Every structure is written in structure tokens, then in C-alpha cells.
Amino acid sequence: MLPAASRMTSAADFKSVMRRGTKSGRPTVVVYLKQTGNANSIAGFAVSRAIGGAVIRNRVKRRLRAIMADVLPTLPTGSAVVVRALPRSATTDYQGLRGDVVSGLDTCQRKAALV
């Protein structure tokens, strides 16, 4: 499970990462990554009503939190990640969702290295 200290809660943080970070789209998610220089890495999730009802949205959020709990420690220190779920994420299995998140993060890291 993703520790509370690693969760993004501030609207300003979400806005900053989504506007100034690198972005990579996949069929089920859009991943945003920004290097903040902070001591720890954080992750936030945007799951809108377009995904489905509350039960479906919460299932998608739980899956995304579990994926990021595994992946966040492998990212450089001070990384801020926002994962925005797309409607197709509601019908995708865990492995497919994980593959899209990891692939999106890899692409964001490559893009950030070019900048």
C-alpha cells in the first residue's frame, strides 16, 4: 500500500505536475512526471466520474495505488507523479494497467532527460 507520506494531496501540487511536468499517454492512463527536488517522491491519482460509478472508481484507485507503491521507490528521489485514469482503465485487468503505468513512466523519464 502507498504510505500516506507518499500521497499527493495538495491541489497546487496536482496543478504544478500536470502543467509543468512531462506527459505520456497510454490507452488506460495518462502519466505526468515532474522532478521537484524534495526529499521524498509522491504520487497522486485523478479518477473522474467518466470512469464509472463509485465502486468502479474506487477499484481503479486501489489498483493504481498498489502499482505506484511498487514503482515509486524505483523512481529518482523527489519525483512527483500524477496518474490520470481514462475510461478504458475500468475494464482493464491489473497487469494491463500496471504495464501502461510503467510504460508511461519510462517514456516520461526519457522525455525529461531530453529537456
N, C-alpha and C positions, 0 to 999 in steps of 0.2 A: 504494500500500500504506500502511496505517496505521502511522506511526512508533511505535517502542517506547515513547517518552516519552508518547505519547497513548493508551496502552492502560491500562485499569484492571486491576489485578492483586490488590489487597487485598480480602479478603472483607468487611472492615469498610466499605470504600467501596461495594461492591455493596449491602450491607445498608442503609447510610445512604441511598443514592439510591432504592432500591426502597421504603423505608418512609417517607421524608420528602419525596421528590420528587413532581412531578406525573406523572400516568399517562394514557396514551392507548392504547386497544386497537384493533387492526385485524384483519382476517381471518388474516393471516400472522404478525404480530408484536404484542408489547406494548412500548411505548416509555416509559421513565421518564426524566425530566429534572430536574436539580437545579442551582441556581447555587451554586457553592462559594466563589467569590471568589479562587480560586487563579490563578496566572499563566497557566496553560495549560488547555485543555479536554481531557477524557479520555473514552474510550468503553470499555464492557465488553459482553460478549455472554454470554447464558445459552442454551445449546442442549442440551436434555435428551435422554435416550435415547428419549423418546416420538417424536422426530423420525424416527428410523430408525437404521440401523447406522452404524458409524464413518465409512464413506465418505460417506454422505448428510449426516451431522452436520458433517463437515469441509467439504463443499461449501457448506453453508448458512453456516458461519462465514466462509469465504473471501469469499463474496458480501457478507455483512454488513460485513466489514472494508473491502472495496472501496467499498461505499456510504458508510460513515462517513468514509473517507479523503477523499472528495469533499465531504461535507456538514459535517463537523466544523469546518473553517475558517470557514464561514458563520455559525456559532453565536456568541453572545456569549462573550467571554473568561471562562474559569472555569466553563464548563458541564461537568457530569458527566452522561453518558448511559449508560443500560443498555438494551440491546435484547434482549428475551426472545423467542426464536423459538417459534412454535406449529407443530403437526404439518403444517398446510397449507403451511408455507414450503418443505417438501421437494419439493413438486410445482409450485410457482410459479416462473415464469421470472424472470430478473434484473430486468427492467423492472417487473414487478408487485411484486416485493419492494422495489425502490427506491421505487416510488410509495407503498407502505404505510409505509415508514420515514419518508420526507419528510413525508407527511401526518400521521403520528403526532407527529413533532417539531413541526410547525406548531401542532397542537392543544395540545400541552404548553406551548409558548411562550405561546399565548393564555391558557391556564388560569393559568400562572404570573404573567402580567401582571395578572390579576384578583385574585390573592391579596394 
